[in-house]
Amino acid sequence: KLLDDAGFFAASSLVTDVFVLTSSFQLNFVRPIGSGQLTAKARVIKSGRTRIICECNLYNQNEKLLATGVGNFLKSNTELKPDIGYS
């Protein structure tokens, strides 16, 4: 969930007119996730006319990599308005 959200926000940072949807997400666990603070980071690795691909990483409080993911996000036909995320 954290990785998908990080990718969503990275993709959404490039799109100001329509809502962005996750079309697929591939997740790979690197090591067990214990207790403590988690940090998810994402970056856009490709942005096209309708699709945005993001690379996402999850870290523990010691900055050790716990999981990686690649998300594909699509630009929808739903216009952003105040009631769905645009102010």
PDB file of N, CA, C and O in Angstrom:
ATOM      1  N   LYS A   1       0.827  -1.186   0.000  1.00  0.00           N
ATOM      2  CA  LYS A   1       0.000   0.000   0.000  1.00  0.00           C
ATOM      3  C   LYS A   1       0.875   1.254   0.000  1.00  0.00           C
ATOM      4  O   LYS A   1       0.615   2.203  -0.740  1.00  0.00           O
ATOM      5  N   LEU A   2       1.912   1.247   0.836  1.00  0.00           N
ATOM      6  CA  LEU A   2       2.792   2.429   0.882  1.00  0.00           C
ATOM      7  C   LEU A   2       3.490   2.666  -0.452  1.00  0.00           C
ATOM      8  O   LEU A   2       3.613   3.807  -0.898  1.00  0.00           O
ATOM      9  N   LEU A   3       3.946   1.594  -1.086  1.00  0.00           N
ATOM     10  CA  LEU A   3       4.644   1.755  -2.360  1.00  0.00           C
ATOM     11  C   LEU A   3       3.694   2.227  -3.453  1.00  0.00           C
ATOM     12  O   LEU A   3       4.057   3.086  -4.256  1.00  0.00           O
ATOM     13  N   ASP A   4       2.487   1.678  -3.494  1.00  0.00           N
ATOM     14  CA  ASP A   4       1.502   2.115  -4.479  1.00  0.00           C
ATOM     15  C   ASP A   4       1.161   3.589  -4.265  1.00  0.00           C
ATOM     16  O   ASP A   4       1.072   4.349  -5.230  1.00  0.00           O
ATOM     17  N   ASP A   5       0.970   3.996  -3.020  1.00  0.00           N
ATOM     18  CA  ASP A   5       0.673   5.400  -2.730  1.00  0.00           C
ATOM     19  C   ASP A   5       1.820   6.310  -3.147  1.00  0.00           C
ATOM     20  O   ASP A   5       1.586   7.368  -3.730  1.00  0.00           O
ATOM     21  N   ALA A   6       3.054   5.914  -2.857  1.00  0.00           N
ATOM     22  CA  ALA A   6       4.211   6.732  -3.247  1.00  0.00           C
ATOM     23  C   ALA A   6       4.271   6.879  -4.762  1.00  0.00           C
ATOM     24  O   ALA A   6       4.503   7.975  -5.273  1.00  0.00           O
ATOM     25  N   GLY A   7       4.063   5.779  -5.480  1.00  0.00           N
ATOM     26  CA  GLY A   7       4.049   5.836  -6.939  1.00  0.00           C
ATOM     27  C   GLY A   7       2.917   6.692  -7.468  1.00  0.00           C
ATOM     28  O   GLY A   7       3.099   7.458  -8.413  1.00  0.00           O
ATOM     29  N   PHE A   8       1.736   6.561  -6.852  1.00  0.00           N
ATOM     30  CA  PHE A   8       0.586   7.374  -7.246  1.00  0.00           C
ATOM     31  C   PHE A   8       0.898   8.862  -7.115  1.00  0.00           C
ATOM     32  O   PHE A   8       0.604   9.642  -8.021  1.00  0.00           O
ATOM     33  N   PHE A   9       1.491   9.256  -5.993  1.00  0.00           N
ATOM     34  CA  PHE A   9       1.790  10.678  -5.793  1.00  0.00           C
ATOM     35  C   PHE A   9       2.889  11.161  -6.736  1.00  0.00           C
ATOM     36  O   PHE A   9       2.852  12.303  -7.194  1.00  0.00           O
ATOM     37  N   ALA A  10       3.859  10.308  -7.027  1.00  0.00           N
ATOM     38  CA  ALA A  10       4.898  10.689  -7.997  1.00  0.00           C
ATOM     39  C   ALA A  10       4.275  10.892  -9.373  1.00  0.00           C
ATOM     40  O   ALA A  10       4.565  11.881 -10.047  1.00  0.00           O
ATOM     41  N   ALA A  11       3.419   9.961  -9.792  1.00  0.00           N
ATOM     42  CA  ALA A  11       2.750  10.078 -11.092  1.00  0.00           C
ATOM     43  C   ALA A  11       1.829  11.290 -11.115  1.00  0.00           C
ATOM     44  O   ALA A  11       1.806  12.038 -12.093  1.00  0.00           O
ATOM     45  N   SER A  12       1.076  11.485 -10.050  1.00  0.00           N
ATOM     46  CA  SER A  12       0.132  12.609  -9.974  1.00  0.00           C
ATOM     47  C   SER A  12       0.829  13.965  -9.990  1.00  0.00           C
ATOM     48  O   SER A  12       0.224  14.970 -10.364  1.00  0.00           O
ATOM     49  N   SER A  13       2.097  13.999  -9.588  1.00  0.00           N
ATOM     50  CA  SER A  13       2.819  15.272  -9.597  1.00  0.00           C
ATOM     51  C   SER A  13       3.017  15.796 -11.018  1.00  0.00           C
ATOM     52  O   SER A  13       3.288  16.982 -11.206  1.00  0.00           O
ATOM     53  N   LEU A  14       2.884  14.920 -12.024  1.00  0.00           N
ATOM     54  CA  LEU A  14       3.047  15.319 -13.421  1.00  0.00           C
ATOM     55  C   LEU A  14       1.724  15.621 -14.111  1.00  0.00           C
ATOM     56  O   LEU A  14       1.708  16.171 -15.213  1.00  0.00           O
ATOM     57  N   VAL A  15       0.615  15.265 -13.468  1.00  0.00           N
ATOM     58  CA  VAL A  15      -0.700  15.379 -14.103  1.00  0.00           C
ATOM     59  C   VAL A  15      -1.557  16.350 -13.293  1.00  0.00           C
ATOM     60  O   VAL A  15      -1.827  16.106 -12.117  1.00  0.00           O
ATOM     61  N   THR A  16      -1.977  17.427 -13.902  1.00  0.00           N
ATOM     62  CA  THR A  16      -2.733  18.444 -13.164  1.00  0.00           C
ATOM     63  C   THR A  16      -4.188  18.551 -13.595  1.00  0.00           C
ATOM     64  O   THR A  16      -4.957  19.288 -12.979  1.00  0.00           O
ATOM     65  N   ASP A  17      -4.582  17.826 -14.646  1.00  0.00           N
ATOM     66  CA  ASP A  17      -5.932  18.009 -15.174  1.00  0.00           C
ATOM     67  C   ASP A  17      -6.873  16.832 -14.959  1.00  0.00           C
ATOM     68  O   ASP A  17      -8.087  17.029 -14.903  1.00  0.00           O
ATOM     69  N   VAL A  18      -6.347  15.603 -14.834  1.00  0.00           N
ATOM     70  CA  VAL A  18      -7.193  14.424 -14.673  1.00  0.00           C
ATOM     71  C   VAL A  18      -6.681  13.547 -13.541  1.00  0.00           C
ATOM     72  O   VAL A  18      -5.531  13.663 -13.117  1.00  0.00           O
ATOM     73  N   PHE A  19      -7.552  12.670 -13.059  1.00  0.00           N
ATOM     74  CA  PHE A  19      -7.215  11.732 -11.991  1.00  0.00           C
ATOM     75  C   PHE A  19      -6.311  10.627 -12.540  1.00  0.00           C
ATOM     76  O   PHE A  19      -6.466  10.212 -13.688  1.00  0.00           O
ATOM     77  N   VAL A  20      -5.377  10.156 -11.730  1.00  0.00           N
ATOM     78  CA  VAL A  20      -4.450   9.085 -12.115  1.00  0.00           C
ATOM     79  C   VAL A  20      -4.891   7.784 -11.440  1.00  0.00           C
ATOM     80  O   VAL A  20      -5.280   7.783 -10.272  1.00  0.00           O
ATOM     81  N   LEU A  21      -4.827   6.681 -12.183  1.00  0.00           N
ATOM     82  CA  LEU A  21      -5.230   5.369 -11.681  1.00  0.00           C
ATOM     83  C   LEU A  21      -4.070   4.390 -11.752  1.00  0.00           C
ATOM     84  O   LEU A  21      -3.275   4.441 -12.691  1.00  0.00           O
ATOM     85  N   THR A  22      -3.961   3.500 -10.773  1.00  0.00           N
ATOM     86  CA  THR A  22      -2.972   2.419 -10.833  1.00  0.00           C
ATOM     87  C   THR A  22      -3.505   1.351 -11.769  1.00  0.00           C
ATOM     88  O   THR A  22      -4.602   0.835 -11.553  1.00  0.00           O
ATOM     89  N   SER A  23      -2.749   1.008 -12.809  1.00  0.00           N
ATOM     90  CA  SER A  23      -3.183  -0.063 -13.716  1.00  0.00           C
ATOM     91  C   SER A  23      -2.511  -1.387 -13.377  1.00  0.00           C
ATOM     92  O   SER A  23      -3.090  -2.450 -13.602  1.00  0.00           O
ATOM     93  N   SER A  24      -1.292  -1.333 -12.837  1.00  0.00           N
ATOM     94  CA  SER A  24      -0.623  -2.549 -12.365  1.00  0.00           C
ATOM     95  C   SER A  24       0.497  -2.156 -11.410  1.00  0.00           C
ATOM     96  O   SER A  24       1.010  -1.038 -11.447  1.00  0.00           O
ATOM     97  N   PHE A  25       0.858  -3.103 -10.558  1.00  0.00           N
ATOM     98  CA  PHE A  25       1.947  -2.856  -9.620  1.00  0.00           C
ATOM     99  C   PHE A  25       2.647  -4.186  -9.332  1.00  0.00           C
ATOM    100  O   PHE A  25       2.012  -5.158  -8.922  1.00  0.00           O
ATOM    101  N   GLN A  26       3.948  -4.215  -9.550  1.00  0.00           N
ATOM    102  CA  GLN A  26       4.757  -5.405  -9.265  1.00  0.00           C
ATOM    103  C   GLN A  26       5.560  -5.134  -8.009  1.00  0.00           C
ATOM    104  O   GLN A  26       6.247  -4.116  -7.913  1.00  0.00           O
ATOM    105  N   LEU A  27       5.477  -6.044  -7.041  1.00  0.00           N
ATOM    106  CA  LEU A  27       6.107  -5.862  -5.736  1.00  0.00           C
ATOM    107  C   LEU A  27       7.109  -6.979  -5.475  1.00  0.00           C
ATOM    108  O   LEU A  27       6.813  -8.152  -5.706  1.00  0.00           O
ATOM    109  N   ASN A  28       8.294  -6.614  -4.991  1.00  0.00           N
ATOM    110  CA  ASN A  28       9.332  -7.579  -4.631  1.00  0.00           C
ATOM    111  C   ASN A  28       9.821  -7.280  -3.220  1.00  0.00           C
ATOM    112  O   ASN A  28      10.310  -6.186  -2.938  1.00  0.00           O
ATOM    113  N   PHE A  29       9.682  -8.270  -2.336  1.00  0.00           N
ATOM    114  CA  PHE A  29      10.175  -8.111  -0.969  1.00  0.00           C
ATOM    115  C   PHE A  29      11.655  -8.476  -0.927  1.00  0.00           C
ATOM    116  O   PHE A  29      12.063  -9.507  -1.461  1.00  0.00           O
ATOM    117  N   VAL A  30      12.454  -7.625  -0.289  1.00  0.00           N
ATOM    118  CA  VAL A  30      13.900  -7.826  -0.201  1.00  0.00           C
ATOM    119  C   VAL A  30      14.274  -8.477   1.128  1.00  0.00           C
ATOM    120  O   VAL A  30      15.141  -9.350   1.173  1.00  0.00           O
ATOM    121  N   ARG A  31      13.622  -8.056   2.203  1.00  0.00           N
ATOM    122  CA  ARG A  31      13.877  -8.613   3.537  1.00  0.00           C
ATOM    123  C   ARG A  31      12.603  -8.480   4.360  1.00  0.00           C
ATOM    124  O   ARG A  31      11.710  -7.713   3.998  1.00  0.00           O
ATOM    125  N   PRO A  32      12.509  -9.221   5.466  1.00  0.00           N
ATOM    126  CA  PRO A  32      11.302  -9.136   6.298  1.00  0.00           C
ATOM    127  C   PRO A  32      11.074  -7.722   6.837  1.00  0.00           C
ATOM    128  O   PRO A  32      12.013  -6.989   7.144  1.00  0.00           O
ATOM    129  N   ILE A  33       9.814  -7.376   6.938  1.00  0.00           N
ATOM    130  CA  ILE A  33       9.446  -6.075   7.481  1.00  0.00           C
ATOM    131  C   ILE A  33       9.082  -6.267   8.941  1.00  0.00           C
ATOM    132  O   ILE A  33       8.133  -6.984   9.259  1.00  0.00           O
ATOM    133  N   GLY A  34       9.837  -5.627   9.835  1.00  0.00           N
ATOM    134  CA  GLY A  34       9.590  -5.728  11.273  1.00  0.00           C
ATOM    135  C   GLY A  34       8.796  -4.538  11.762  1.00  0.00           C
ATOM    136  O   GLY A  34       7.954  -4.000  11.044  1.00  0.00           O
ATOM    137  N   SER A  35       9.065  -4.138  12.966  1.00  0.00           N
ATOM    138  CA  SER A  35       8.379  -2.980  13.535  1.00  0.00           C
ATOM    139  C   SER A  35       9.196  -1.724  13.289  1.00  0.00           C
ATOM    140  O   SER A  35      10.345  -1.790  12.852  1.00  0.00           O
ATOM    141  N   GLY A  36       8.592  -0.587  13.574  1.00  0.00           N
ATOM    142  CA  GLY A  36       9.290   0.683  13.421  1.00  0.00           C
ATOM    143  C   GLY A  36       8.751   1.493  12.264  1.00  0.00           C
ATOM    144  O   GLY A  36       7.789   1.104  11.602  1.00  0.00           O
ATOM    145  N   GLN A  37       9.383   2.616  12.036  1.00  0.00           N
ATOM    146  CA  GLN A  37       8.959   3.553  11.006  1.00  0.00           C
ATOM    147  C   GLN A  37       9.344   3.050   9.623  1.00  0.00           C
ATOM    148  O   GLN A  37      10.448   2.544   9.422  1.00  0.00           O
ATOM    149  N   LEU A  38       8.429   3.191   8.672  1.00  0.00           N
ATOM    150  CA  LEU A  38       8.683   2.831   7.281  1.00  0.00           C
ATOM    151  C   LEU A  38       8.635   4.097   6.437  1.00  0.00           C
ATOM    152  O   LEU A  38       7.866   5.015   6.724  1.00  0.00           O
ATOM    153  N   THR A  39       9.461   4.142   5.394  1.00  0.00           N
ATOM    154  CA  THR A  39       9.481   5.270   4.471  1.00  0.00           C
ATOM    155  C   THR A  39       9.403   4.741   3.053  1.00  0.00           C
ATOM    156  O   THR A  39      10.190   3.880   2.659  1.00  0.00           O
ATOM    157  N   ALA A  40       8.456   5.254   2.290  1.00  0.00           N
ATOM    158  CA  ALA A  40       8.322   4.887   0.881  1.00  0.00           C
ATOM    159  C   ALA A  40       8.762   6.063   0.023  1.00  0.00           C
ATOM    160  O   ALA A  40       8.389   7.208   0.278  1.00  0.00           O
ATOM    161  N   LYS A  41       9.558   5.768  -0.994  1.00  0.00           N
ATOM    162  CA  LYS A  41      10.025   6.796  -1.929  1.00  0.00           C
ATOM    163  C   LYS A  41       9.753   6.301  -3.345  1.00  0.00           C
ATOM    164  O   LYS A  41       9.862   5.109  -3.632  1.00  0.00           O
ATOM    165  N   ALA A  42       9.398   7.229  -4.219  1.00  0.00           N
ATOM    166  CA  ALA A  42       9.122   6.859  -5.612  1.00  0.00           C
ATOM    167  C   ALA A  42       9.647   7.929  -6.550  1.00  0.00           C
ATOM    168  O   ALA A  42       9.781   9.100  -6.195  1.00  0.00           O
ATOM    169  N   ARG A  43       9.938   7.479  -7.761  1.00  0.00           N
ATOM    170  CA  ARG A  43      10.356   8.418  -8.798  1.00  0.00           C
ATOM    171  C   ARG A  43       9.783   7.948 -10.130  1.00  0.00           C
ATOM    172  O   ARG A  43       9.632   6.751 -10.374  1.00  0.00           O
ATOM    173  N   VAL A  44       9.473   8.902 -10.969  1.00  0.00           N
ATOM    174  CA  VAL A  44       8.967   8.602 -12.306  1.00  0.00           C
ATOM    175  C   VAL A  44      10.145   8.176 -13.165  1.00  0.00           C
ATOM    176  O   VAL A  44      11.159   8.871 -13.232  1.00  0.00           O
ATOM    177  N   ILE A  45      10.009   7.027 -13.824  1.00  0.00           N
ATOM    178  CA  ILE A  45      11.089   6.587 -14.716  1.00  0.00           C
ATOM    179  C   ILE A  45      10.704   6.710 -16.191  1.00  0.00           C
ATOM    180  O   ILE A  45      11.572   6.692 -17.063  1.00  0.00           O
ATOM    181  N   LYS A  46       9.387   6.838 -16.474  1.00  0.00           N
ATOM    182  CA  LYS A  46       8.936   7.076 -17.849  1.00  0.00           C
ATOM    183  C   LYS A  46       7.561   7.707 -17.805  1.00  0.00           C
ATOM    184  O   LYS A  46       6.677   7.263 -17.072  1.00  0.00           O
ATOM    185  N   SER A  47       7.398   8.738 -18.591  1.00  0.00           N
ATOM    186  CA  SER A  47       6.110   9.410 -18.684  1.00  0.00           C
ATOM    187  C   SER A  47       5.733   9.544 -20.151  1.00  0.00           C
ATOM    188  O   SER A  47       6.453  10.154 -20.941  1.00  0.00           O
ATOM    189  N   GLY A  48       4.593   8.964 -20.501  1.00  0.00           N
ATOM    190  CA  GLY A  48       4.106   9.037 -21.870  1.00  0.00           C
ATOM    191  C   GLY A  48       2.808   9.812 -21.950  1.00  0.00           C
ATOM    192  O   GLY A  48       2.420  10.498 -21.005  1.00  0.00           O
ATOM    193  N   ARG A  49       2.138   9.698 -23.092  1.00  0.00           N
ATOM    194  CA  ARG A  49       0.900  10.434 -23.313  1.00  0.00           C
ATOM    195  C   ARG A  49      -0.203   9.998 -22.360  1.00  0.00           C
ATOM    196  O   ARG A  49      -0.955  10.836 -21.862  1.00  0.00           O
ATOM    197  N   THR A  50      -0.309   8.700 -22.100  1.00  0.00           N
ATOM    198  CA  THR A  50      -1.379   8.200 -21.224  1.00  0.00           C
ATOM    199  C   THR A  50      -0.875   7.382 -20.042  1.00  0.00           C
ATOM    200  O   THR A  50      -1.639   7.131 -19.110  1.00  0.00           O
ATOM    201  N   ARG A  51       0.388   6.958 -20.051  1.00  0.00           N
ATOM    202  CA  ARG A  51       0.900   6.065 -19.018  1.00  0.00           C
ATOM    203  C   ARG A  51       2.148   6.654 -18.370  1.00  0.00           C
ATOM    204  O   ARG A  51       2.981   7.279 -19.027  1.00  0.00           O
ATOM    205  N   ILE A  52       2.251   6.434 -17.055  1.00  0.00           N
ATOM    206  CA  ILE A  52       3.419   6.865 -16.283  1.00  0.00           C
ATOM    207  C   ILE A  52       3.922   5.652 -15.511  1.00  0.00           C
ATOM    208  O   ILE A  52       3.139   4.953 -14.868  1.00  0.00           O
ATOM    209  N   ILE A  53       5.222   5.403 -15.574  1.00  0.00           N
ATOM    210  CA  ILE A  53       5.833   4.275 -14.859  1.00  0.00           C
ATOM    211  C   ILE A  53       6.703   4.827 -13.742  1.00  0.00           C
ATOM    212  O   ILE A  53       7.520   5.723 -13.956  1.00  0.00           O
ATOM    213  N   CYS A  54       6.513   4.274 -12.534  1.00  0.00           N
ATOM    214  CA  CYS A  54       7.259   4.736 -11.365  1.00  0.00           C
ATOM    215  C   CYS A  54       7.995   3.590 -10.699  1.00  0.00           C
ATOM    216  O   CYS A  54       7.489   2.472 -10.610  1.00  0.00           O
ATOM    217  N   GLU A  55       9.191   3.885 -10.235  1.00  0.00           N
ATOM    218  CA  GLU A  55       9.989   2.956  -9.444  1.00  0.00           C
ATOM    219  C   GLU A  55       9.827   3.359  -7.983  1.00  0.00           C
ATOM    220  O   GLU A  55       9.988   4.529  -7.636  1.00  0.00           O
ATOM    221  N   CYS A  56       9.509   2.387  -7.126  1.00  0.00           N
ATOM    222  CA  CYS A  56       9.203   2.679  -5.729  1.00  0.00           C
ATOM    223  C   CYS A  56      10.055   1.810  -4.812  1.00  0.00           C
ATOM    224  O   CYS A  56      10.315   0.646  -5.117  1.00  0.00           O
ATOM    225  N   ASN A  57      10.488   2.377  -3.691  1.00  0.00           N
ATOM    226  CA  ASN A  57      11.292   1.649  -2.712  1.00  0.00           C
ATOM    227  C   ASN A  57      10.759   1.885  -1.316  1.00  0.00           C
ATOM    228  O   ASN A  57      10.298   2.981  -0.994  1.00  0.00           O
ATOM    229  N   LEU A  58      10.823   0.849  -0.481  1.00  0.00           N
ATOM    230  CA  LEU A  58      10.385   0.930   0.907  1.00  0.00           C
ATOM    231  C   LEU A  58      11.582   0.687   1.817  1.00  0.00           C
ATOM    232  O   LEU A  58      12.318  -0.283   1.641  1.00  0.00           O
ATOM    233  N   TYR A  59      11.773   1.579   2.798  1.00  0.00           N
ATOM    234  CA  TYR A  59      12.913   1.511   3.707  1.00  0.00           C
ATOM    235  C   TYR A  59      12.438   1.448   5.154  1.00  0.00           C
ATOM    236  O   TYR A  59      11.351   1.919   5.490  1.00  0.00           O
ATOM    237  N   ASN A  60      13.286   0.848   6.013  1.00  0.00           N
ATOM    238  CA  ASN A  60      12.992   0.877   7.453  1.00  0.00           C
ATOM    239  C   ASN A  60      13.650   2.102   8.073  1.00  0.00           C
ATOM    240  O   ASN A  60      14.240   2.922   7.370  1.00  0.00           O
ATOM    241  N   GLN A  61      13.543   2.222   9.409  1.00  0.00           N
ATOM    242  CA  GLN A  61      14.091   3.402  10.103  1.00  0.00           C
ATOM    243  C   GLN A  61      15.611   3.488  10.015  1.00  0.00           C
ATOM    244  O   GLN A  61      16.179   4.553  10.257  1.00  0.00           O
ATOM    245  N   ASN A  62      16.274   2.392   9.676  1.00  0.00           N
ATOM    246  CA  ASN A  62      17.732   2.385   9.507  1.00  0.00           C
ATOM    247  C   ASN A  62      18.146   2.563   8.047  1.00  0.00           C
ATOM    248  O   ASN A  62      19.309   2.369   7.692  1.00  0.00           O
ATOM    249  N   GLU A  63      17.169   2.937   7.200  1.00  0.00           N
ATOM    250  CA  GLU A  63      17.382   3.161   5.773  1.00  0.00           C
ATOM    251  C   GLU A  63      17.802   1.900   5.026  1.00  0.00           C
ATOM    252  O   GLU A  63      18.461   1.982   3.989  1.00  0.00           O
ATOM    253  N   LYS A  64      17.419   0.724   5.554  1.00  0.00           N
ATOM    254  CA  LYS A  64      17.658  -0.539   4.841  1.00  0.00           C
ATOM    255  C   LYS A  64      16.486  -0.788   3.901  1.00  0.00           C
ATOM    256  O   LYS A  64      15.326  -0.604   4.268  1.00  0.00           O
ATOM    257  N   LEU A  65      16.810  -1.210   2.682  1.00  0.00           N
ATOM    258  CA  LEU A  65      15.786  -1.482   1.682  1.00  0.00           C
ATOM    259  C   LEU A  65      14.996  -2.728   2.077  1.00  0.00           C
ATOM    260  O   LEU A  65      15.577  -3.783   2.330  1.00  0.00           O
ATOM    261  N   LEU A  66      13.673  -2.603   2.127  1.00  0.00           N
ATOM    262  CA  LEU A  66      12.795  -3.717   2.501  1.00  0.00           C
ATOM    263  C   LEU A  66      12.045  -4.295   1.313  1.00  0.00           C
ATOM    264  O   LEU A  66      11.828  -5.505   1.237  1.00  0.00           O
ATOM    265  N   ALA A  67      11.652  -3.435   0.390  1.00  0.00           N
ATOM    266  CA  ALA A  67      10.867  -3.887  -0.760  1.00  0.00           C
ATOM    267  C   ALA A  67      11.025  -2.887  -1.908  1.00  0.00           C
ATOM    268  O   ALA A  67      11.307  -1.707  -1.697  1.00  0.00           O
ATOM    269  N   THR A  68      10.836  -3.388  -3.108  1.00  0.00           N
ATOM    270  CA  THR A  68      10.863  -2.545  -4.300  1.00  0.00           C
ATOM    271  C   THR A  68       9.609  -2.824  -5.113  1.00  0.00           C
ATOM    272  O   THR A  68       8.987  -3.877  -4.972  1.00  0.00           O
ATOM    273  N   GLY A  69       9.252  -1.893  -5.946  1.00  0.00           N
ATOM    274  CA  GLY A  69       8.092  -2.090  -6.801  1.00  0.00           C
ATOM    275  C   GLY A  69       8.161  -1.197  -8.018  1.00  0.00           C
ATOM    276  O   GLY A  69       8.852  -0.178  -8.038  1.00  0.00           O
ATOM    277  N   VAL A  70       7.423  -1.611  -9.034  1.00  0.00           N
ATOM    278  CA  VAL A  70       7.264  -0.807 -10.238  1.00  0.00           C
ATOM    279  C   VAL A  70       5.776  -0.689 -10.492  1.00  0.00           C
ATOM    280  O   VAL A  70       5.072  -1.694 -10.597  1.00  0.00           O
ATOM    281  N   GLY A  71       5.301   0.536 -10.591  1.00  0.00           N
ATOM    282  CA  GLY A  71       3.887   0.782 -10.822  1.00  0.00           C
ATOM    283  C   GLY A  71       3.636   1.413 -12.168  1.00  0.00           C
ATOM    284  O   GLY A  71       4.390   2.276 -12.618  1.00  0.00           O
ATOM    285  N   ASN A  72       2.569   0.973 -12.807  1.00  0.00           N
ATOM    286  CA  ASN A  72       2.082   1.581 -14.043  1.00  0.00           C
ATOM    287  C   ASN A  72       0.824   2.363 -13.694  1.00  0.00           C
ATOM    288  O   ASN A  72      -0.111   1.821 -13.105  1.00  0.00           O
ATOM    289  N   PHE A  73       0.807   3.620 -14.054  1.00  0.00           N
ATOM    290  CA  PHE A  73      -0.304   4.504 -13.728  1.00  0.00           C
ATOM    291  C   PHE A  73      -0.850   5.106 -15.015  1.00  0.00           C
ATOM    292  O   PHE A  73      -0.094   5.511 -15.898  1.00  0.00           O
ATOM    293  N   LEU A  74      -2.175   5.157 -15.107  1.00  0.00           N
ATOM    294  CA  LEU A  74      -2.832   5.667 -16.299  1.00  0.00           C
ATOM    295  C   LEU A  74      -3.550   6.971 -15.998  1.00  0.00           C
ATOM    296  O   LEU A  74      -4.115   7.156 -14.920  1.00  0.00           O
ATOM    297  N   LYS A  75      -3.517   7.865 -16.969  1.00  0.00           N
ATOM    298  CA  LYS A  75      -4.299   9.093 -16.875  1.00  0.00           C
ATOM    299  C   LYS A  75      -5.736   8.731 -17.227  1.00  0.00           C
ATOM    300  O   LYS A  75      -5.999   8.161 -18.286  1.00  0.00           O
ATOM    301  N   SER A  76      -6.662   9.065 -16.337  1.00  0.00           N
ATOM    302  CA  SER A  76      -8.068   8.724 -16.567  1.00  0.00           C
ATOM    303  C   SER A  76      -8.754   9.820 -17.376  1.00  0.00           C
ATOM    304  O   SER A  76      -8.128  10.798 -17.785  1.00  0.00           O
ATOM    305  N   ASN A  77     -10.056   9.635 -17.598  1.00  0.00           N
ATOM    306  CA  ASN A  77     -10.869  10.662 -18.251  1.00  0.00           C
ATOM    307  C   ASN A  77     -11.591  11.523 -17.233  1.00  0.00           C
ATOM    308  O   ASN A  77     -12.360  12.411 -17.601  1.00  0.00           O
ATOM    309  N   THR A  78     -11.347  11.263 -15.939  1.00  0.00           N
ATOM    310  CA  THR A  78     -12.024  11.997 -14.872  1.00  0.00           C
ATOM    311  C   THR A  78     -11.279  13.291 -14.575  1.00  0.00           C
ATOM    312  O   THR A  78     -10.146  13.282 -14.094  1.00  0.00           O
ATOM    313  N   GLU A  79     -11.932  14.387 -14.870  1.00  0.00           N
ATOM    314  CA  GLU A  79     -11.339  15.703 -14.648  1.00  0.00           C
ATOM    315  C   GLU A  79     -11.225  15.985 -13.153  1.00  0.00           C
ATOM    316  O   GLU A  79     -12.144  15.691 -12.390  1.00  0.00           O
ATOM    317  N   LEU A  80     -10.101  16.554 -12.738  1.00  0.00           N
ATOM    318  CA  LEU A  80      -9.921  16.936 -11.337  1.00  0.00           C
ATOM    319  C   LEU A  80     -10.773  18.151 -11.010  1.00  0.00           C
ATOM    320  O   LEU A  80     -10.743  19.160 -11.714  1.00  0.00           O
ATOM    321  N   LYS A  81     -11.537  18.032  -9.923  1.00  0.00           N
ATOM    322  CA  LYS A  81     -12.416  19.108  -9.452  1.00  0.00           C
ATOM    323  C   LYS A  81     -12.264  19.188  -7.941  1.00  0.00           C
ATOM    324  O   LYS A  81     -11.693  18.277  -7.342  1.00  0.00           O
ATOM    325  N   PRO A  82     -12.752  20.241  -7.308  1.00  0.00           N
ATOM    326  CA  PRO A  82     -12.614  20.375  -5.852  1.00  0.00           C
ATOM    327  C   PRO A  82     -13.120  19.176  -5.057  1.00  0.00           C
ATOM    328  O   PRO A  82     -12.560  18.868  -4.005  1.00  0.00           O
ATOM    329  N   ASP A  83     -14.168  18.485  -5.527  1.00  0.00           N
ATOM    330  CA  ASP A  83     -14.721  17.368  -4.769  1.00  0.00           C
ATOM    331  C   ASP A  83     -13.927  16.078  -4.933  1.00  0.00           C
ATOM    332  O   ASP A  83     -14.200  15.115  -4.218  1.00  0.00           O
ATOM    333  N   ILE A  84     -12.945  16.016  -5.855  1.00  0.00           N
ATOM    334  CA  ILE A  84     -12.126  14.808  -6.007  1.00  0.00           C
ATOM    335  C   ILE A  84     -10.634  15.119  -6.095  1.00  0.00           C
ATOM    336  O   ILE A  84      -9.911  14.493  -6.870  1.00  0.00           O
ATOM    337  N   GLY A  85     -10.184  16.065  -5.320  1.00  0.00           N
ATOM    338  CA  GLY A  85      -8.747  16.236  -5.194  1.00  0.00           C
ATOM    339  C   GLY A  85      -8.130  17.485  -5.779  1.00  0.00           C
ATOM    340  O   GLY A  85      -6.915  17.658  -5.686  1.00  0.00           O
ATOM    341  N   TYR A  86      -8.903  18.349  -6.368  1.00  0.00           N
ATOM    342  CA  TYR A  86      -8.332  19.581  -6.903  1.00  0.00           C
ATOM    343  C   TYR A  86      -8.897  20.750  -6.132  1.00  0.00           C
ATOM    344  O   TYR A  86     -10.108  20.830  -5.927  1.00  0.00           O
ATOM    345  N   SER A  87      -8.054  21.644  -5.709  1.00  0.00           N
ATOM    346  CA  SER A  87      -8.563  22.795  -4.943  1.00  0.00           C
ATOM    347  C   SER A  87      -8.257  24.096  -5.649  1.00  0.00           C
ATOM    348  O   SER A  87      -8.609  25.166  -5.152  1.00  0.00           O
TER     349      SER A  87
END
